[in-house]
Amino acid sequence: MVTSYGFNVPRLVIAAPSSGSGKTTVATGLMAAFSERGLAVSPHKAGPDYIDPGYHALATGRPGRNLDAFMCGPELVAPLFAHGAAGCDLAVVEGVMGLYDGAAGRGELASTAQVAKLLRAPVVLVVDASSQSRSVAALVHGFASFDPQVRLGGVILNKVGSDRHEVMLREALEEAGMPVLGVLRRAPQVATPSRHLGLVPVAERHTDALASVSALAAQVRAGCDLDALMALARTAPPLDCEAWSPHPASPASEARGSGGGAPGNAAAPVIAVAGGAAFTFSYAEHTELLTAAGAEVVTFDPLRDEALPPGTTGLVIGGGFPEMYAPELSANEPLRAAVAAFAAAGGPVAAECAGLLYLGRSLDGKPMCGVLDADARMSERLTLGYREAVAVSDSALAQAGTRLRGHEFHRTVIEPGAGAAPAWGFTHPERRVEGFVQQGVHASYLHTHWAAEPSVARRFTEAAAARR
């Protein structure tokens, strides 16, 4: 559902010619630097990425939110943005890949450029200038002229080697008529560690991550013209859209009340959501949708907690890095047994990617929950990409025939890849079935964004309520 909302917030989209240019460094540093000025900064990430929003949240003190035109549809990008940025002084959107890169074979769909156009936002291009001088003008000119509807408002030069290098770059861009809004020197001391699926999540290195974000803010504050960037952000025109809302517009929801299940409400079904270092992948809207549907959402940590939260009637186990914590997860036998017993009793369980692995028999030879007769292991092959899917089997999450778009991103394999009752049938870019539906369990590699189909959260909450 959407609700009426007059919306006009200053905003910037931080893009780059390609991945690895420094978008996350600049976007996170800007968010932190503007927050330090006392501004309420709304952080956003184009695409399906879960990790960068964690750093954005650390920089701003607000939930990092994703804007994905493939999974949610272009029509929801502006409403979701307005929902997240309500009441803020500035919004910063970090792009994905190169400025014009999107879903394979789908033109501009899900590209940073499309998001910028949908938000009517000026774009700041972050350029890795480490191996070029005057050629930077030709590069920037090409990006500025490729799509006249994308408004490139300036450039931030990254990895500049010296004062002389900076002078040459500035002279070239002055000839091209492109403002230089910042110059950052090479600074490996603020680099953020990464591994097989990207940056190491904040939850796994919170203290070090705080120091990294603080260092990024200092670097950006010293190298960027914050006043000019804010002035550019203020040139964004008003958005003619309504803000998305998690609250369903239906007689049933009105009868329950619009506030959903507040903590301590004995009438609310308790939905336990896995968190902690091993399960860091989640979209803020999922919890909001569950709460709006009437649930009390309680987070637990499978690495530390030996029991599910009291009164649990629904269980959500999202994505993350269980392969990094397989010994610790396996050693928590009381919780593994509790999860297995909950599933065996027919309790509704929604598991995505990491959750799928945790529900299996084993992960890299370490015993897991044993809910599914399947074994998982690390692989050299990266499975990555958008998927179009249809629910094959009725489940607590989706009725058979429900169509959703999602995203796969993992370096593990599970055997078998599908159960007797598969979760999803992929229709694009390949045709295959995947995942498991058994009793109340829906487990799959596919990451989905429930804002695209709020009935998923309502259906799951109703299944949890039926277990009280």
N, C-alpha and C positions, 0 to 999 in steps of 0.2 A: 504493500500500500504506500501511497505518498500523501503528504499533507501540505497544505498551502504554506509557502514560506518565501517572503521577499528577500532576495539574496544578492548581496554585493560585497564581496570581500576581496581585498588585494591578493593577488596570487601570481606565482611564478612556476613554470615548468622547467626543470633542470634536465637537459638532454645532452647527447654527445654523438659524435660521428660513429662510434662503435663501442662495444663493451670494453672495459679496461681503461677507459679514458679518465676516470675519476669522478663519475656522477655521484656515487655514494659518499665519497669524501666531501665533495662540495655541498651536496644537498644536506647531509647530516650536519656539517659544519655551519651552514647557513641557519638551519633550524635552531641549533644550539646558540649561535651568536645572537640571533634575533630574540630568542627566549631570554638570554641574559640581559637584554635591554628592557625586559619587563613586558614584552609582547606575548599575547596568547597566540601560539603558532600551531596551525593544524597540519600534521604530517600525512603525506599520501605517497603511494608507490604505484606506478603504472605496471600492470601485469600481475602474475600470480605469485610473485616472490613472498615468502614468509619471513625471511631472515632480516632483510634491510629494515622492514617496519619496526623490528625490535630495537634497532639502534635509533630510529626516528623517535620512538616512544621515550627512550632514555634521554634524548636531546630536548624533548618538548614537555614531557610529563603528561602527554595525551596519547590515546591509542593510535598506533600507526595503522592506516587503513589503505586497502588496495582498491584500485580502479581498473577493472579488467573488462574491456569491451567485448572480448570473446566469451568469457564465462557468464557475464551478467547482461550482455547486450549493450550496444552503444546508447540505447535510450535510458539506461540506468546510471551511466557514468556521472552526469551532472547531478542528478538527485542524490546519489550516494556521496558525492563530494560535498553537496550542500548539507547533508545530514552530519557529516564529520566536521565540517568547518563552521558550523553554526556558532555564532558568538565570538569568533576569533578575529584577531587583528590582521593576520597574514596566513596564507596557506602556501606551502611549498610542496610541489609534486616532483618526486624523482622519477625519471623516465626508465625505460627498459631497453636494453640492447642499444643499437643505433637509432637515431631519431625516426627514421622511416621504416625500421624493421618491425614486422608484425607477424601474425599467424601465417604459417607457410602456405603459399598459394592463394592467399585471401586478400591481396592488395594491401591497403593501409589498415585493415582490421586489427585491432589490439596493439597498434603501434603507438609510440609516444606522440607522434604527429597527430594521430586521430584524437587522442585524449586532449591534447592542447587545443585542437579546433573545437571539440565538444565543450570545453571549459572556457573558450574564448580567452585563453591565457597567453601572455607573452612567453617566449622561450629564451632561455639562456643556454648557449652551447658551450659545454666544457670540452676543450681541445687539448689533447696530449701533444704538447709542442716540443717534446724532447728531441725529435729528429728532423726538425724543419725550421725554416725561417720565413722567407718571403712566400713560400708555397702555402703558408697558412691562409693567405688572402684568397687564393683560388679555392681551397677547401671550403672555407666559410662562405664564399660567394655561391658555390654550388649548393650548399645546404640551404642558404637563404632564398635562392631563386627556384629551387626544385618544385615547391608547392606554394604558390602565392597566398594561399589561405593560412599558411603557417607563418606567424609573425615572429621573426627572430630579432629579439631586442638587444642582444649584446653577447659578448664572449667572455668566458673566464679561461685564461691560459694556465694550464697545469704542467708541472714538471719542467719549469723554465730553469735553464742551467746557470745563467749569469746575468749581470746587469746589461752587458753588451747584447746577449741573446734577447733580453726583454725589449731593448731599444729597437732591434731589427723587426721583431714581431709587431710591436706597436706601430712602427712606420708602415709596415705592409697593410695592417688592418685599417689604418687611417686612410690610406689610398683607396681601400675598398668601401670606406664610409661606414665601418662597423665599430660601434663603441666597445672598448675593452673595459669590462666591469670588475676585473680582478686578475691578479697574477700570483700564482702559487709556485714556490720553488720546490724542488725535490725534497721530501721530508720523510724518509723511511721510518723515523722514530714514531710516527703516528699511524703506520700501516696496521691494518687489522688482520689477524690471522685467518686463513681460509683452509678448506679441505675439499673433499670430493664433490660436495654440492654447493659450494660457495663459502661465504663468511661463517666463522664459528658463531653460533647464536649467543645473544646477550646472556641468556639464562645459564650458559655454561662458563661464563667468564665475567660475571657482573662487575666485580671490582675493577678488573683491567679494562672492561668496556667503558666504565665511567671515566677512567683516565684517558682512554682513547677519544671519547666524545669531547672531553674538555680540551684535549690537545687539538682536535679538529676545529673546535670553536676558536681557539687562539690563532690557529693558522689562517682561517678564513677571515677573522676580524682584522688581522694584520695585512692580509693580501687583497681583500676585496673592498669595494666601495659600497658599504651597506646602505648608505643614504641613496645612492643612485639606483641600487637594486630595489629598494623600497619604492622609490619614485616610479620605476618601471612597473612594479607590481600593481601600483595604484592606477595604471592606465588600463587595466582590464575592465571591460564594460560590465554592467549588471548581467547576471544570468537569468534568463527567462525560463525558470523551471520551478518545480516543487521539490521540496526536500523529501527524500525517502524516509519512511518510518517503519520500524519493526512491528508495530501494532496492527493486527488485521482488522479490516473493516467488515465485521460480520455480526449478526445478532448474538451468536454464541460468545464472541469476545466481549461484546458490550455487557452481556449478562454476567460474565466473570469479573468485569472491571478491567480498565485499560492498563492497570499497573502490573499485571502478571503476578507471579509468585514471589513475594518479598521474603527475605530470610526470616525464619521463625514462623512462617505461615504454615500451620499444621496441615492445611488443606492442599498445599501445593506438592506436586510430585517432586522428589529430589532427584535431579539429574547430576551425576558425578562426571566431571570432565577431567581427563588426565592432563597433568602439567609437569612442571619440573624440567630438569635439564634434558631428559630423554624424549619429551613430548612437547616441543615448543611451537609447532605449526598450528596456527588457528587464525580464523578471521574474527574480528571483534563483533561483526554482525551476527555470527552464529549464537553467541551467548545472549545478545540482545533479542534475537528472535525467540529463543527458548524461554527467556524471561517473559517476553510479551505474550507468549502462548500459555503462560500460567505456571512455569516451572520455577523451582528454587535451584539455582545452579551453584554447585559446590566443587571447587577444584581440589584434587588430591595428587600426590606425587608417588608414582609407582616405584621410585627408587628408595623412598623413605617410609611411606605409610604401609602398615601391615594389614590394614583392613579398608574396605570401602567406607565412605562417609556414612554415618548413621542414617538409616531410612532410605538408602539409595533404591530407586525404582527404575532408573535409566542410566546408561553408561555410555559416554562418548570418549573414544580414544583416537585422537587425531594423529597428525604426522609428526615427524621429528627424526631423531637419530638413535633408535634403539640399538643399532649395530655397534655404536660406540660404548654402550653400557650393557651389553648382553650379559656379562658375568654378574653385574650388580642386580639387574632385573631378575635373572635366574635365581640368585641367592635369596630374593625376597619370596620365599615359598609360601608364607601365610597369605600374601596378597594374590599370588598366582592361583592359589586354591580358592580364594574368595571370588575371584573373577570367573573361574571355571564353574563354581557352584551357582553363581548368579546366572550365567549363560545356560547351564543345564536346567535350571528352573524355568527357563523361558523368558528371562528378563531381557528387555530391549537393549541391544548393543549396536552402536554405530562406530565402525572402525575404518579409518583411512590410512593407507600406506603403513606408517609405523605401527598403528593399531592393528592392522592386518598381521604384521610380523609377530607382534606380541601375543596375539590370539593363537598363533600356530603351535605346532608340536615342539619345534626347536628353531633356534636362530644361530647359525654358525656353530652348530653342535651343542649349544647350551639349551637346556629345557626351558620352554616358555609355558604359557597357560594351558596348552593342550585342548583348547576349545575346538580348533580346526585340525583335521587330519592332514596337515601339510607342514613341510619343512622349508625354511628359508636360509639363504646364504648370501654373502657378499659376492658381487660379480664385477668383472672388468668393464662390462658394458653399461653405458648410461642410457636409461630409458627416459626420454624427454619429449614432451610435446602436448599440444592441445588435443582433446578427444571429444567427439560427439557421441553421446551414449543414450541408450534407452534401457530402462529397468526391465530385466527379463523375468524376475520373480517378485511376487508380492512380498513385502517386508515391512518391518516397523518403520523404515525410513521412507520408502516410496512404493506406490502402487505400480504393479506391472504396467508397462506402457508409458510411464513417466519419462519424459525426455529432458536431459540435462547436458550441459557442456562442462567439461572438466579439464584437468591437467594431470599428467603423470610426470614424476621427477624422482627417479630412484636408481641406485646402483646395486639393488638386490634382486634376487629372483626367488619365487616361491613355487614349490612343486607339490601337488599339481597347481596350475594357475587358476583353476576354476573348480567349484564343487558341483555336485549333482544338480543343485539349483543355483546357477550363476547369479551374481549381483547385476552385472551390466552386460549389454551387448554393444560393442563399439561399431558405429556405422561410418565413421570417418576418423582418421585417414585410412584405416584398415578395418576389416570386418573380423571380429573375434569376440568370444565371450570371456568374461573375467570376473573373479571374485566369488564370494560365498554368501548364500542365504540359508540359514538353518535355524529353526525355532525363531527366537527373537533377534538373531545375529544378522547384521548386514556388514560384511567386511570386504574391502576392495583397495586396490592401489590408487584408485581415482580420487583426486582432490576436487571437491566441488565447492561452489559458493552459494550458500542457501538463500542469499538475497534474490537470486535469480528465480527461485521457486520456493517461496516461504511456506508452502504447504508441507514441505519436508519437515521443517521444525515443528509445525503444528501436529503432523501425524505422529512424529516421534514422541512429543510431549503427551499426546493422548494415549499412546501405548504405555508410557511410563505411568501415567495416572491410573491406568487399568490395573497396575500391579500393586497398588496401595492396599 
